[in-house]
Amino acid sequence: MVSSEFSKYAISYETNNTIQNKVVEKLLSYHRTQPKTILDLGCGSGAVCKAINWEYKEFVGVDFAKGMLEIHPKSKNIELLYGDFNTQEIFDKLHRYHFDAIFSSSALQWAEDIERVLYEIAKFKVPIALAIFTSNTFQTLHKTANISSILEKKEKIQALQQKIFPNAKFEVVEYKLEFD
């Protein structure tokens, strides 16, 4: 199960998430306001939470890996929910909240039905900043191993964005990480 793999490597993830931290910086740079109530879908070990440099009233983080939630920052205004954005159950719970903004950094590519998840996010009718890895992620690794990516193509994500969030900005950002 994917969630157990994320939990298993949660501690070492913190030292190897260079690209994810750059993605978080980019996501936060798009917000001209400082939302007071924030939802982070697929919050992981808390990269978004740690990078926020303003005071907020409530931060709700959702993740399906207990190991990640265990190392996420904690405080009186941080609520962490163990749940899977692939289920309607978590969205039913989240729709009881009011959020000023929704973030998701490097998580939604694991959605079993990305279109359904994006429609659920759209129901909140608040500003969003989403970073979704696409099939070009780890392109060199895939070529070397002669395997196909399990992630969606950029074109599909862009088509969904235009359909569900027609006024949103779509940008492709490439990061390069070289290994010895």
VEXDREN-2710 file (C-alpha; in Angstrom, 1 decimal):
% VEXDREN-2710
k/r/px/py/pz
1/MET/0.0/0.0/0.0
2/VAL/1.3/3.4/-1.0
3/SER/0.4/5.1/2.4
4/SER/2.5/2.6/4.3
5/GLU/5.5/3.3/2.0
6/PHE/5.2/7.0/2.7
7/SER/5.0/6.3/6.4
8/LYS/7.9/3.9/6.3
9/TYR/10.3/6.5/4.8
10/ALA/8.8/9.6/6.5
11/ILE/11.9/10.4/8.6
12/SER/14.4/10.1/5.7
13/TYR/11.9/12.0/3.4
14/GLU/12.8/15.2/5.2
15/THR/16.4/15.0/4.0
16/ASN/15.6/14.1/0.4
17/ASN/12.7/16.4/-0.5
18/THR/14.8/19.2/-2.2
19/ILE/12.5/19.6/-5.2
20/GLN/9.3/19.4/-3.1
21/ASN/10.6/22.4/-1.0
22/LYS/11.2/24.4/-4.1
23/VAL/7.7/23.6/-5.3
24/VAL/6.3/24.8/-2.0
25/GLU/8.2/28.1/-2.3
26/LYS/6.7/28.6/-5.8
27/LEU/3.2/27.7/-4.7
28/LEU/3.3/30.2/-1.8
29/SER/4.7/32.9/-4.1
30/TYR/1.4/33.0/-6.0
31/HIS/-0.6/34.1/-3.0
32/ARG/-0.9/37.8/-2.8
33/THR/-2.9/37.6/0.4
34/GLN/-2.2/35.9/3.7
35/PRO/-5.1/33.4/4.2
36/LYS/-6.1/32.8/7.7
37/THR/-7.8/29.4/7.3
38/ILE/-5.8/27.0/5.2
39/LEU/-6.3/23.5/3.9
40/ASP/-3.3/21.5/2.7
41/LEU/-4.2/18.3/0.9
42/GLY/-1.5/15.7/1.1
43/CYS/0.3/17.7/3.7
44/GLY/3.0/15.1/4.3
45/SER/5.6/16.1/6.8
46/GLY/4.5/19.8/6.7
47/ALA/6.5/21.5/4.0
48/VAL/3.7/24.0/3.3
49/CYS/3.1/24.6/7.0
50/LYS/6.8/25.2/7.7
51/ALA/7.1/27.6/4.8
52/ILE/4.2/29.9/5.7
53/ASN/5.6/33.1/7.1
54/TRP/2.4/34.8/8.3
55/GLU/0.0/34.2/11.2
56/TYR/-2.9/32.1/10.4
57/LYS/-6.0/31.2/12.5
58/GLU/-6.3/27.5/11.4
59/PHE/-4.2/25.2/9.3
60/VAL/-5.8/21.8/8.4
61/GLY/-3.5/19.2/6.9
62/VAL/-4.7/16.0/5.4
63/ASP/-2.6/13.0/4.7
64/PHE/-3.0/9.2/4.3
65/ALA/0.4/8.4/5.7
66/LYS/0.4/8.3/9.5
67/GLY/4.2/8.4/9.6
68/MET/4.1/11.8/7.8
69/LEU/1.5/13.2/10.1
70/GLU/3.6/12.2/13.1
71/ILE/6.5/14.4/12.0
72/HIS/4.3/17.3/10.8
73/PRO/4.5/20.5/12.9
74/LYS/2.0/20.6/15.7
75/SER/0.4/23.6/17.5
76/LYS/-3.0/24.7/18.8
77/ASN/-4.0/26.1/15.4
78/ILE/-2.9/23.1/13.4
79/GLU/-5.3/20.3/12.9
80/LEU/-4.1/17.1/11.2
81/LEU/-6.5/14.7/9.7
82/TYR/-5.6/11.2/8.8
83/GLY/-7.5/10.6/5.6
84/ASP/-7.2/9.9/1.9
85/PHE/-8.3/12.5/-0.7
86/ASN/-9.2/9.6/-2.9
87/THR/-12.3/9.0/-0.7
88/GLN/-15.5/11.0/-0.5
89/GLU/-15.5/10.6/3.2
90/ILE/-12.6/13.0/3.7
91/PHE/-14.2/15.6/1.4
92/ASP/-17.5/15.3/3.3
93/LYS/-15.6/16.0/6.5
94/LEU/-13.6/18.9/4.9
95/HIS/-16.7/20.6/3.5
96/ARG/-17.8/21.3/7.1
97/TYR/-14.9/23.7/7.4
98/HIS/-14.5/27.2/5.9
99/PHE/-11.1/27.8/4.2
100/ASP/-9.6/31.0/2.7
101/ALA/-7.2/29.0/0.6
102/ILE/-6.3/25.5/-0.4
103/PHE/-2.8/24.2/-1.2
104/SER/-1.6/20.9/-2.4
105/SER/2.1/20.4/-3.1
106/SER/3.4/17.3/-4.8
107/ALA/0.5/15.1/-3.7
108/LEU/-2.4/15.2/-6.1
109/GLN/-0.5/13.2/-8.8
110/TRP/-1.4/10.2/-6.6
111/ALA/-5.1/10.7/-7.0
112/GLU/-6.9/7.6/-8.3
113/ASP/-9.4/9.9/-10.1
114/ILE/-7.8/13.3/-10.4
115/GLU/-10.8/14.8/-12.1
116/ARG/-13.1/13.9/-9.2
117/VAL/-10.6/15.3/-6.7
118/LEU/-10.3/18.5/-8.6
119/TYR/-14.1/18.9/-8.7
120/GLU/-14.2/18.4/-5.0
121/ILE/-11.6/21.1/-4.5
122/ALA/-13.5/23.4/-6.8
123/LYS/-16.6/23.1/-4.5
124/PHE/-14.8/25.1/-1.9
125/LYS/-14.8/28.2/-4.2
126/VAL/-11.6/29.7/-2.7
127/PRO/-8.2/30.5/-4.1
128/ILE/-6.1/27.4/-4.7
129/ALA/-2.4/26.7/-5.5
130/LEU/-1.8/23.1/-6.6
131/ALA/1.4/21.5/-7.8
132/ILE/1.0/18.2/-9.6
133/PHE/3.9/16.2/-10.9
134/THR/3.3/14.8/-14.4
135/SER/4.6/12.0/-16.5
136/ASN/7.8/13.9/-17.3
137/THR/8.8/13.6/-13.7
138/PHE/11.8/11.3/-13.4
139/GLN/11.9/11.2/-17.2
140/THR/15.6/10.2/-17.3
141/LEU/15.0/7.5/-14.7
142/HIS/12.1/6.1/-16.7
143/LYS/14.2/6.0/-19.9
144/THR/17.1/4.4/-18.1
145/ALA/14.9/1.7/-16.6
146/ASN/12.8/1.4/-19.8
147/ILE/9.6/1.9/-17.9
148/SER/6.6/4.1/-18.4
149/SER/5.5/6.8/-15.9
150/ILE/2.4/6.0/-13.9
151/LEU/1.7/9.8/-13.6
152/GLU/-0.7/11.7/-15.9
153/LYS/0.5/13.6/-18.9
154/LYS/0.8/17.4/-18.6
155/GLU/-1.8/17.8/-21.4
156/LYS/-4.4/15.9/-19.4
157/ILE/-3.8/18.0/-16.2
158/GLN/-4.0/21.2/-18.3
159/ALA/-7.2/20.1/-19.9
160/LEU/-8.7/19.4/-16.5
161/GLN/-7.6/22.8/-15.2
162/GLN/-9.2/24.6/-18.1
163/LYS/-12.4/22.6/-17.6
164/ILE/-12.7/22.9/-13.8
165/PHE/-10.7/26.1/-13.0
166/PRO/-11.0/28.1/-16.3
167/ASN/-9.6/31.3/-14.7
168/ALA/-6.6/29.6/-13.0
169/LYS/-3.1/30.1/-14.2
170/PHE/-1.4/27.0/-15.5
171/GLU/2.3/26.8/-15.5
172/VAL/4.8/24.1/-16.2
173/VAL/7.9/24.4/-14.1
174/GLU/10.9/22.1/-14.6
175/TYR/13.4/21.4/-11.8
176/LYS/16.6/19.5/-12.3
177/LEU/18.1/17.3/-9.7
178/GLU/21.3/15.5/-10.6
179/PHE/22.6/12.4/-8.9
180/ASP/26.2/11.0/-8.8
END
